Amino acid sequence: MMSFIRIILLGTLGLVSSVFANPAWPEYSWDTVPVYIHFGSNRGLTDEEIAFVASRSNFISLEKRHGVEIHGSTEKGIESDAIRIKKVNPKAKVMYYWNTFLDYTMFDAHAVYESHPEWWLRTKDGSLDKKWEQIRRYDLSNSEVQEWWSEEVRKAVVDGSCDGVFADAFPQIASRANVKLWGQAKYDAIQEGLIETLELTREKIGLENVILYNGIRNTGTLNFGMEYLDYADGATIEHFAHFKSQSKESIARDIAAIVEAGKQGEIVVVKGWPGFNFTQPEIRDVPYETLLERARANIEFPLACFLVAAQEHSYFCYGWGYREDGGSLDSYEEFDKPLGPPKGDSNRDGWVYTRSFEHADVWVDLESKEAYIDWR
């Protein structure tokens, strides 16, 4: 639900609408599929790539390592290309990628974190808690970490050219497996610290900038993420119909979450996958053009699942990875076809959903994993 404080603030500013839309959010349209783009490129973007991204979407997140080969750090790389994107498309909202849990070394901010060992998260036995035994984790129960993390957002957004933050890794923080590592008291303190970090970030960047977090997760073992909507503008569903969220039950729960969050006036970004992903060894030697051909052939099912759920301020993101070679810098014909606003909510009969838009009828069967979009 939208927090009471946020409603009051927006109302005071004259910003409350039927879906509590904030004019700081990306301008929304049903004319075509609402597309969100999320990727990073170590080398930064060419002028041609800037033009493509700026013309395909007005809601973009630039990932970790973006531009580091040229600029030396993620902060500088994102700032440079945020300026370039917004010069081509002044309506574009560019999100600053900032992981909420993991100390990535390709950020200038890493040097500060590295100089404060008292900020490093430790397990019950006192050893460092590292992902893959390599990447240190933030101790969000520490108020100094909260201040430092939120200040990095402020610098990128208020002092810099970004329009908000993409706060990554919430499911990793919430995982109940962490109780065994940290103990219940520490686990609880870190969950509280995450909320305190969001509140502090909002205080620093204001309502005129966007907090988008990752995210909502509905699998057989983790049904989580909606509770943070009070403290943010929206959330992503990163594993939509893929990874451990492929069951018909998981997809149905994700569809319900999109509808619920959307009707509460929140931004919802859905990451669709083409049936394969960047972590799979079997695709690593497959030519890019072959992967792109497969992605274009497989888009109908994840897109149809999105369309039966989409509400005002819902966005679709598509590809098989998070770098420039993951499908984000190529076109998909479905994104150019007229869509128009929905004629109503979807109808559900068992595992079959149907929905009509001004220029398309959508049918999807979660059990058989079949879908059809009739564009007209």
N, C-alpha and C positions, 0 to 999 in steps of 0.2 A: 504494500500500500504506500501511497505517497505520504510522507511525514506531515503532521499537522503544521509544524513550523514552516516547512517549505510551502505549503498551501497559503499560509498567512502572508509570508514574504512575497510570494508571487501575486497574491491578491492585492496587497498594498501597492505593488508596482503596476497594477492593472494588467497582469500577465496571465491570469487564470482564464482558460477557455474550457470548452466541453471536455477536453482531454488533458487539461492542465499544460498545454504546450508552451514551452519557453521560447521566446524569439531568439535566444542565444543558440538554440538547436539548429541543425541543418534544415534548410527549407525543404519541405516534404511535398512529394507529388506522386499520384497514382498513374500518371500518364504512361509510364513504362515501369518495369520491375524496379523497385527502389533498391539501388545497389550501394553497398559499402565495400571499400577496398582496403585490405590490410596486408601489408608485406613490407619487407625491407630489402635493400640492396647494399652490399658492402661498398660498392663503387659509387653509390648515389645514382641519380637519374640523368639520362640524356635529355636534351630539349624535346626530342620526339616523345620520350616516355612521360615527361612532365605534361605535355599537351594531351597525351592519351588519358592519363589519370585524371587530369583536371576536367576533361570533357565527359568522362564516363560516370563520375560521381562527385557529389559535394560533401561526402562524409568519408574521411580517409584516415587510417592510422599507419604510421611509419614505425617499423619494428626495430628491435635492438640490432646493433651493428650497422644501422643505416648510415652510409656515407663515410664509414671509418677509414677507408683506404685513402680518401682525399682529405678529410677534415681531422682525422685522428681520434675522434670520439663520437659516440652515438648522439650526444647532446648537440654537438656542432653540426653533425650530418643532418639530423632532423630539422634543426633550425634553418639551415640553408635551403633545403628543399621545400619546407613549409612556406617560406617566403616566395619561392619560385612558383609553387602550385597556386598560391593565392593571388599572385600577379596575373596569372592566366585566367583564373576563376575566382574573383573576389568573394563569391558566395561559399566557397569551399571551407569546411571546418576540418582542420587537421589536428589529429590527436597525437599527443606525445606518449610514446611507449615507456612505461616505467613499472618494472616488476615489483610486486608488493612483498616478495619473500626471498628472492634470490639475488645474490651479490654478483652481478655480471661484470667482468673486468673491462669490458669495452666502453664503459661509461667513465667520464671524468669523476663522477661522484664516488666511484669505487675507491679512489685514493683516500677519500675522507673516511669511508667505512673501514678500510683496511687499517687506518691509524687508530682505530678505537676497538681494541679486542674485547672491551667490556660490552660492546654491542653485539658480539657474535653469539648466535644461538648455540646452546650446549644441551646435550642429552642429560638424563638423570645421573649418569656416572661421571659427568664433567667433561666428556669428550665433545669435540666440535660436531655439530649436526651439519652434514654436507650432502647435497643431492649428488648421486652417482659418485660419492666419495671425492668430489671435486669442487662443487660450488657451495660456498658458505650461505647460510640462511640468516635472515634478519630476525632479531629478537624484538618483535613488535610489542612485547609487554614493557619495554624500556621506553620511557617518555622521551628520552633524548633521540632514540631512533625514530619515533613518531615525528618529532620536530624536524629532524634532518630529512626524512622522506618527504614530508609535506612541503618543506622549503624547496626541495629540488623541483617539485611540481610548480610551485609559485614562480620560480625562476624561468622555467620553460614556457609558462603560460602568461603570467602577468608581465614579466620583464621581456619575455621572448615573443615569438610569433605564433605559437600553438594556441588552439582554441579549447583545450582541455586535455585530460589524461586518460589513457587506456591503462587501467590498473590491472595487471595480470596476476594469475596464479591463486585466486581465492580457493579453489577446490583443494589445492595442495596444503593450504593453511588449515582448512577445516577437516581434513581427513582424520577419522578416528584412530587410524593407525599411529598417529602422532602421540596419542596418550601413552603408549608403551615406551616411546622414546623420551618424552619430556615429563611424564607424570600428569595426573589430572589437574593439579593446581596450576602448573605452568601452562598446560593446554588451555584451561579456562582463561588465564590471564592474557594469553596471546589472542584468543578470540575477542576478548574485550578490547585489547590493544588495536586490533584491526578496525573496529568501529570508531575508536578514538582517533585513529589516523585519518579515517574518512571525514570525521567531523572537523578535524583540524585543517584538512585540505580544503574543505568547503569554506571554512572561515577565511582562508588565505586567498582563494581564487574567486570566491563569490558565486552568485547565481548566474552571472553572465558568462560563465565558462562551464564546460561539460565534464562530468565524472562518469566514465563508462568502465564497468568492471567485468572481468572474466572469472566466474560467470555462473550461470545456472546449469546444473548437471543432474540429469535424471536417469540413473542407471539402476541396476538391481541392488547395488550396494551403497549408492550415494544419491540421495534426493535432496538437493540443497541449492541455495543461492538466492531465493526470493526474499529472504529476510534482510538483505542489504539494500533493497530498492529504496527504503526510506532515506538512505544516506547518499544516494547517487541519482544520476539522470537516467541511467539504464544499464543493461547487462547484455552480455553475449551468451549464446548457446553454442559453444565451440565444437562440440562433438555430435552435431545433429545428424542422426541416422547413420552414424559411423562409429568406429572404435568400439567401446563397450556400450554404446547407445543404439545398437542396430535392431534390437528386438522390437516387435510391434508394440509392446507395452511401454518401452522407453520412448519410442517416437511419439506415442499417444500422449504420454506425460509431458513431453517437450511441447507438443502442439497446444496442450492445455495451458502450459506456462506462458507461451507466447500470447495467447488470448488473454489470460488473466493480467499479465503485466501490461499489455497494450491497453486494455480497458481501464487500467489504473492511471493511464497517461504517461507510461514510461517508454523510453527508447528500447527496442529489442533488436539485437543484431544476431542473425542466424548464419552460422558457418556451414555451408553445404559442401559435401565431398563427392567426388566422382566414382566412388567404389574402390579407390586406392589412395595411398598417402605417402608422403615423403619419407616416412620411417621404414618402409618396406624395402629390403635388399633387392628384391626381384625387379624393381623398377629402376634401379640406379644406372643400369647400362642401356636402358631403353631410350631411343632418341626422343628429344623434346617434342617434335612434331607428332610422333606416334602417341605420346601421352596426351597431348592437346586434342588430338582426334578422338581419343577415348573419352576425355572429359566432356567434349562437346556432345558425344553420342549418349553420355550417361547423365546429362543434366536434368532430364525431365522428372525423374522421381524425387530428388531432393528439392527441386524448385516447386513441384506440385505440393509437396508436404508443407513447404513454407507458405505457399499461396492460400491454402485452406485455413491457415492460422493467422496470417498477417493482419495487423491492425494499423491504425495511423501511427507513424513513426517506427514501423518495423522495416528492417533492411535485410537483404540477402547478400551474402558474401560467398564466393565460390572459388574453388581451386584445390590443389592437392598438397599445398605447403605454404610456407610463410616467407619465401624469398622470391626474387624476380623470376626464377625458373619454376615457380609453382602454379602458373596459370593465371596470375593476376594481371599481366600486361598483354593479354590477348582478349579478343572480342568473342561474344557468344550471341548468336542471332536472336535468341529469346529475349535478350535485354534491349533489343531495338524494336520489338513488336509492341503495338499499342495495347495497353492493359485496361486502363480506366478504373474508376473506383469500384469496390465490391458492391453487389446489389443486396448484400446481407451477410450474416454469419454463415459458416459452413453447416451442412447437414451431415449427421453421422448415422450410419446403419452398420452396427458391428464394427468391423475394422475398415469400412469403406467411408470415405469423406467425399463430399461434393460441394462445389461452391461456384457461383457465377460472378463474373466481373463484366464491366461494360463491353469489353472486347475479347473475353475469354471465358470458357467453361472448363472447370478443373475437376478431375476425378482421380482418386488415389486409393489404393488398397494396401494397407500396411501389412497384411498377412502375406500376400503374394509378392509384395514389393513391385507392383505394377502401377503405372500412372499414365494419364493422358491429359494434355492441355490442348483444347480446341480453340485456336486463335482465330478471331474473325474481325 
